[in-house]
Amino acid sequence: MSSADRIALVTGASRGIGRAIALELARDGVHVVALARTQGALEELDDEIRALGAEATLVPCDVADFDALDRLGAAIFQRWGKLDVFVGNAGVLGPLSPLAHVDVKDWNRVMAVNVTANWRLIRSLDPLLRASGAGRVVFVTSSAAYKAQPYWGTYAASKAALEAMARTYAAETRDTGVTVMIANPGRMRTRMRAQAMPGENPATVPAPEDFAKKCLPLLKPEWRESGRLYDFPNDRLMDFHQPA
């Protein structure tokens, strides 16, 4: 399968890690379906992808619009009949607060974006990934999933749930041609990082482009590992319950 024949969906594609991965896939000749809330930022991404000689399909959408995610799966099926790559990157930090003080609407929003949206996309995209013959899935996680630091409980719980869901999906797709990986970027120069660490000098942390280059092999047809974690800070594959 040539890269030109491959279709990739990237969520949270308008900035940060999602944007970097979308551009890396485009450089490899993959047609990128870029999903994000911000129309203007998606159009800027589209200009960059076209400048690389590749093509994109823009999907301005909030991943918490679950009906829209169902429609997206149907639209991909009608246009291409398959999906070769799915990168579940969209995420929100939520409040950094004692668990007992977290507002219900903030908890629900974090779980909707970081967990439920990815489940709804699995539900919508699973037949398309199986139809590829070499479906490649990567979910972006965080070390917060196992560190259990004070005040990070909402975000940590969402990423722990995401990892459990991804590992389950990997087990369910064994021997189907679909691989499911989890990738931990660690400290990264993103808007979310700046929100969590406002006093940090962004020049002291890696750029999303560095992480995206390391993620690209996980998204290629030749990749065979599934149900494992790629840890960018240590540049190695890990089994679970082995904190770096």
C-alpha positions in Angstrom: 0.0 0.0 0.0 1.5 3.3 -1.1 1.2 6.4 1.2 -0.8 8.1 -1.5 -3.5 5.5 -1.0 -3.7 6.0 2.7 -6.3 8.0 4.7 -5.6 9.3 8.2 -7.9 11.0 10.8 -6.2 13.2 13.3 -8.2 14.8 16.1 -7.1 18.1 17.7 -5.3 18.7 14.5 -5.3 22.5 14.5 -2.4 23.1 16.9 0.3 21.4 19.0 0.8 17.7 18.8 -2.2 17.0 16.5 -1.0 19.7 14.0 2.6 18.3 14.0 1.4 14.7 13.4 -1.0 15.8 10.6 1.9 17.6 8.9 4.2 14.6 9.4 1.6 12.3 7.8 1.2 14.8 4.9 4.9 14.8 4.3 4.7 11.1 4.0 2.0 11.5 1.3 -1.0 10.5 3.4 -4.4 12.2 2.9 -5.2 13.8 6.2 -8.7 14.2 7.6 -8.0 17.0 10.1 -10.6 17.4 12.9 -10.5 20.4 15.3 -12.9 23.1 16.6 -11.2 26.1 15.1 -12.0 26.7 11.4 -9.3 29.4 10.9 -6.5 27.2 12.3 -7.7 24.3 10.2 -7.5 26.4 7.1 -3.9 27.4 8.0 -3.1 23.8 8.4 -4.6 23.0 5.0 -2.4 25.7 3.4 0.7 24.1 4.9 -0.4 20.6 3.8 -1.0 21.8 0.2 2.4 23.5 0.2 3.9 20.0 0.9 2.1 18.7 -2.2 -0.4 16.7 -0.1 -4.2 17.0 0.5 -6.4 17.3 3.5 -10.1 17.2 4.3 -11.1 19.7 7.1 -13.6 18.7 9.7 -14.5 21.7 12.0 -16.0 19.9 14.9 -16.0 19.6 18.7 -15.1 16.0 19.6 -17.8 16.2 22.3 -20.4 16.4 19.5 -20.9 12.7 19.5 -23.6 12.6 16.8 -21.1 14.4 14.5 -18.5 11.7 15.2 -21.1 9.1 14.0 -21.7 11.1 10.9 -18.0 11.4 10.3 -17.6 7.6 10.2 -20.4 7.4 7.7 -18.9 10.1 5.6 -15.5 8.4 5.5 -17.1 5.2 4.5 -19.0 6.8 1.7 -16.0 8.6 0.3 -13.2 6.0 0.8 -14.7 2.8 2.3 -11.8 2.5 4.8 -9.6 4.3 7.2 -5.9 3.5 7.5 -4.8 5.7 10.4 -6.6 7.1 13.4 -4.7 9.4 15.9 -6.8 10.2 19.0 -5.0 13.3 20.1 -7.7 15.9 21.1 -7.7 16.5 24.8 -8.4 19.0 27.5 -6.6 19.6 30.8 -9.6 20.6 33.0 -9.3 22.1 36.4 -6.1 21.6 38.5 -8.0 21.3 41.8 -8.7 19.0 44.7 -11.1 16.3 43.5 -13.7 17.3 46.1 -13.7 20.8 44.6 -14.1 19.9 41.0 -17.3 21.2 39.4 -19.5 18.5 37.8 -19.6 20.2 34.4 -15.8 20.5 34.4 -15.4 16.7 35.2 -18.0 15.8 32.6 -16.2 17.9 29.9 -12.8 16.3 30.5 -14.3 12.8 30.4 -16.3 13.6 27.3 -13.3 14.9 25.4 -10.5 12.7 26.7 -12.4 9.4 27.0 -15.9 9.2 25.6 -15.1 10.9 22.3 -12.4 8.3 21.7 -14.8 5.5 22.5 -17.4 7.0 20.1 -14.7 7.2 17.4 -13.7 3.6 18.0 -17.4 2.7 17.7 -17.7 4.8 14.5 -14.4 3.9 12.9 -13.8 0.3 13.8 -15.2 -1.2 10.6 -13.2 1.3 8.5 -10.0 0.4 10.3 -10.6 -3.3 9.8 -11.3 -2.7 6.1 -7.9 -1.1 5.7 -6.1 -4.4 6.2 -3.4 -2.3 8.0 -5.3 0.0 10.3 -3.0 1.9 12.6 -4.3 3.6 15.8 -2.4 5.8 18.2 -3.9 7.4 21.3 -2.0 10.3 23.0 -1.7 9.8 26.8 0.2 11.4 29.7 2.3 10.2 32.6 -0.4 11.7 34.7 -2.3 8.5 34.2 -0.2 6.7 36.7 1.5 9.4 38.8 -1.6 10.3 40.9 -0.3 13.8 41.8 -2.5 16.0 44.0 -4.9 18.3 42.1 -4.4 16.5 38.8 -7.1 13.9 39.5 -9.6 14.8 36.8 -7.0 14.8 34.0 -5.2 11.7 35.4 -8.5 9.7 35.7 -9.3 10.5 32.1 -6.0 9.4 30.8 -6.0 6.2 32.9 -9.4 5.4 31.4 -8.2 6.1 27.9 -5.2 3.8 28.4 -7.4 1.0 29.7 -9.8 1.5 26.7 -7.0 1.5 24.2 -5.4 -1.7 25.6 -8.8 -3.4 25.5 -9.3 -2.3 21.9 -5.8 -3.7 21.1 -6.8 -7.0 22.6 -10.1 -7.1 20.6 -8.4 -6.3 17.3 -5.6 -8.8 17.6 -5.1 -10.8 14.4 -7.3 -8.3 12.4 -4.6 -6.3 10.8 -5.3 -3.3 13.2 -2.7 -2.2 15.7 -3.4 0.0 18.6 -0.6 1.9 20.4 -0.5 4.5 23.2 2.1 7.3 23.0 3.3 9.5 25.9 4.8 12.8 24.7 6.0 13.8 28.2 6.9 17.5 28.7 6.0 19.2 25.4 5.8 22.8 24.1 2.0 23.0 23.8 -0.7 25.3 24.9 -1.9 22.7 27.4 1.5 22.6 29.0 1.7 26.4 29.2 -1.7 26.3 30.9 -0.5 23.8 33.5 3.0 25.3 33.9 2.6 29.0 33.3 6.0 29.9 34.7 8.0 27.4 32.6 10.2 28.6 29.7 8.8 26.8 26.6 12.3 26.7 25.1 13.3 24.2 27.7 10.9 21.5 26.6 10.7 19.5 23.3 8.6 20.7 20.4 5.6 18.7 19.1 7.4 18.2 15.8 10.1 16.1 17.6 7.4 13.8 19.0 5.5 13.6 15.7 8.6 12.3 13.9 8.8 9.5 16.4 5.1 8.7 16.1 5.2 8.3 12.3 6.6 4.8 12.3 3.7 3.7 14.6 1.3 4.8 11.9 2.9 2.9 8.9 1.7 -0.4 7.5 4.9 -2.1 8.5 4.3 -1.5 12.2 3.4 -4.7 14.0 3.4 -4.0 17.8 0.0 -3.5 19.5 -1.2 -2.8 23.0 2.0 -1.2 24.1 3.1 2.3 25.0 5.7 4.4 23.2 7.4 6.7 25.8 8.9 9.7 24.0 11.0 11.0 26.9 12.9 7.7 27.0 12.4 6.9 23.4 11.4 3.3 24.0 8.5 0.9 23.9 7.1 -0.2 27.2 4.6 -2.6 28.6 2.2 -1.2 31.1 2.7 -0.8 34.8 6.4 0.0 34.1 6.6 3.8 34.9 9.6 5.5 33.3 
